[in-house]
């Protein structure tokens, strides 16, 4: 957040001076009039300039972009950053060459980057936001992979009658498994264990 106090012959002139100082547009700022100003007698004696305080609120998209760009630069990578506000969160898409290093094994590096980005950005904002980061469509592909895996394992459970315990997954990936199989009438899923080793269990209903 940036703020500046500025003066002028009128309130509007004071606001214009503040906007120039901030490099902002009128619709982007919050204005508080400190002093209305007074022309004084004959426009000379007792005159006072108008004074305002103009606040430029933090722009979440700019803060997200600045943080990720620094991470990318520090790693010696070149990547494009696309940020789109969505219902209840900001979706960030990274694209470019050699993006695998930012994805990591089964998305572990990507999840870590997303976690750190949320922490860093929200420290600078008055109102908390949620940020979801994807790289080259990885999350969509991973979601489809997990959904297919869930269906195959559910079929195995039906065939053998034995439960299946999946490898440890984060909460988001476990949710995909649960959601994929939630309408299976003779299958149920549950999570067991403690983070970060919490696993999904697929079993037959009694």
Buried (B, 14 or more C-beta within 10 A) or exposed (E): EEBBBBBBEEBEBBBBBBBEBBEBEEEBBEBEEBEEBEEEEEEEEEEEBBBBBBBBBBEBBEBBBBBBEEBBEEEEBEBEBEBEEEEEEBBBBBEBEEBEEBBBEBBEBBBEBBEEBBEBBBEEBEEEBEBBBBBBEBBEEBBEEBBEBBBEBBEEBEEEEEEBEBEBBBEBBBBBBBBBBEEBEEBBBEBEEEEEEBBBBBBBEE
